[in-house]
Amino acid sequence: MTKRLTRWSVKGRVTLNIRNKPIILIGFMGSGKTTIGKMLAEQLNLPFIDLDAKIEESAQQTIPQIFKTFGEQGFRKLEFEQLSAHMSTPQIIATGGGIIEYENSFNLLKQYVESVVWLDAPFEVLHERIENDENRPNAHNKSFSNLKNLYLSRISRYNEIAFIKVNTDNKSSEILNEIYQALLANDQY
């Protein structure tokens, strides 16, 4: 069965063809998935989905409460359910930084490798962005070295499922342009 093409105009410029699938943003905590995701969605005139917000909405609890009640494995199962529910619509999806830790989510993302954008920055920049953020259970009260080890442990998995890696230590206009150019060059769009 051929997927239907939907055409989305980017602020009067070239038209980008988006098939019936999302553009998925992955990366470590603080990489800018939500911030860049909202801007990209606006630029491409697509809906924006923040998986963490969807999880909180469905569980009627905050992420830290979900971690406390169900543990990380319980959270990852909820995350997979939300990811699965949003994979058939053209939209921008910002995932949680640890989505690649849960095998079901990782395998699902591997099926959409042409849609996955890895947002990254030097670890020191990421650390500054997430330091002392109580809404990040995997970062709160962790030492610099523990967080860096977590970051380093995830790099190969991010790399395995992303068709492009974008440095988010640049200006947002440069980041958006790099993503847009990669999507134009990607024959899946």
C-alpha positions in Angstrom: 0.0 0.0 0.0 1.4 3.4 -1.0 1.5 6.1 1.7 -0.4 9.2 0.9 1.8 12.3 0.5 0.8 15.5 2.3 2.4 18.7 1.2 3.5 21.3 3.8 4.6 24.7 2.8 7.5 26.2 4.8 6.8 29.9 5.1 6.3 30.4 1.4 9.5 28.7 0.5 10.1 25.3 -1.1 7.4 22.7 -0.3 8.4 19.7 1.7 6.6 16.4 1.2 5.8 14.7 4.4 4.5 11.2 4.2 2.1 9.8 6.8 4.8 9.6 9.4 6.3 11.9 12.1 9.6 13.6 12.4 11.0 12.3 15.7 13.5 14.2 17.8 15.8 12.2 20.1 18.7 13.2 22.3 20.0 13.5 25.8 18.2 15.6 28.4 18.6 19.3 27.7 19.4 18.9 24.0 16.5 21.1 23.0 14.0 18.5 21.8 11.0 20.4 23.1 12.2 23.9 22.2 13.4 23.0 18.7 10.5 20.7 18.2 8.0 23.5 18.8 9.9 25.8 16.4 10.2 23.1 13.7 6.5 22.3 14.0 5.6 25.9 13.6 8.0 26.3 10.6 6.6 23.2 8.9 3.0 23.9 9.9 2.8 20.5 11.6 1.4 19.5 15.0 3.8 19.2 17.9 3.7 16.3 20.4 5.8 16.3 23.6 5.8 12.6 24.7 6.5 13.5 28.3 3.5 15.8 28.4 1.3 13.1 26.8 2.6 10.6 29.4 1.8 13.0 32.2 -1.6 13.6 30.8 -2.5 9.9 30.4 -1.1 9.0 33.8 -2.4 12.1 35.5 0.9 12.4 37.3 4.1 14.3 36.8 7.2 12.5 35.4 8.9 12.4 38.9 5.6 11.0 40.4 5.5 8.3 37.7 9.1 7.4 38.4 8.3 7.2 42.1 5.1 5.2 41.7 6.0 2.8 38.8 9.8 3.1 38.6 11.7 3.7 35.4 10.5 0.5 33.7 6.9 1.5 34.3 7.6 4.9 32.9 9.3 3.4 29.8 6.2 1.2 29.2 4.0 4.3 29.3 6.4 6.1 27.0 6.3 3.2 24.5 2.5 3.3 24.5 2.5 7.0 23.7 5.2 6.7 21.1 3.3 3.9 19.4 0.0 5.9 19.4 1.6 8.8 17.5 3.7 7.1 14.8 1.2 7.2 11.9 0.6 11.0 11.6 2.8 13.6 10.1 3.9 15.7 13.1 6.9 16.6 15.2 7.5 14.3 18.2 9.9 15.3 21.0 10.9 12.1 22.9 12.4 11.7 26.4 16.1 11.4 26.5 16.0 7.8 27.7 13.5 6.5 25.2 16.3 4.4 23.6 16.8 2.6 26.9 13.5 0.6 26.5 14.0 -2.1 23.8 10.5 -1.9 22.4 10.8 1.9 21.9 14.2 1.5 20.4 13.1 -1.1 18.0 10.1 0.9 16.9 12.3 4.0 16.3 14.6 1.8 14.2 11.7 1.2 11.9 11.5 4.9 11.3 15.2 5.7 11.0 14.7 8.0 8.1 12.4 10.2 10.4 14.7 10.3 13.4 16.7 13.5 14.2 19.3 13.3 16.9 19.8 16.7 18.7 23.0 16.9 20.6 25.4 19.4 22.2 28.7 19.2 24.1 28.0 17.4 27.4 29.1 20.5 29.4 26.3 22.5 27.7 23.8 19.8 28.3 24.8 19.6 31.9 24.3 23.4 32.4 20.8 23.1 30.9 19.7 20.3 33.2 21.6 20.9 36.4 19.3 21.0 39.4 16.1 20.4 37.3 13.7 18.6 39.6 11.5 17.6 36.6 14.2 15.3 35.3 14.3 12.2 37.6 17.3 10.8 35.8 19.3 14.0 36.3 18.2 15.4 39.7 20.8 15.0 42.4 23.2 13.2 40.1 26.9 14.1 40.0 28.5 15.5 36.9 30.4 12.3 36.3 27.3 10.1 36.8 25.4 12.2 34.2 28.3 12.2 31.8 28.5 8.4 32.1 24.7 8.1 31.3 25.2 10.4 28.3 28.1 8.4 27.0 26.2 5.2 27.5 23.5 6.4 25.2 25.5 7.9 22.3 25.8 4.6 20.3 22.0 4.0 20.5 21.1 7.5 19.4 23.6 7.2 16.5 22.1 3.8 15.5 18.6 5.1 14.9 19.1 8.7 13.6 19.6 9.7 10.0 21.1 13.0 11.1 22.8 14.5 14.2 22.4 18.2 14.8 24.4 20.3 17.2 22.1 22.4 19.3 24.8 24.6 20.7 24.2 26.8 17.6 21.5 29.5 17.1 18.0 28.1 16.7 17.8 29.5 13.1 20.9 27.5 12.2 19.6 24.4 13.9 16.2 24.6 12.1 17.9 25.3 8.8 20.2 22.2 9.2 17.2 20.0 10.0 15.2 21.4 7.1 18.0 20.9 4.6 18.5 17.3 5.8 14.8 16.7 5.4 14.9 18.1 1.8 17.9 15.9 1.0 16.3 12.8 2.5 14.4 11.1 -0.2 11.8 9.9 2.3 10.4 13.5 2.4 
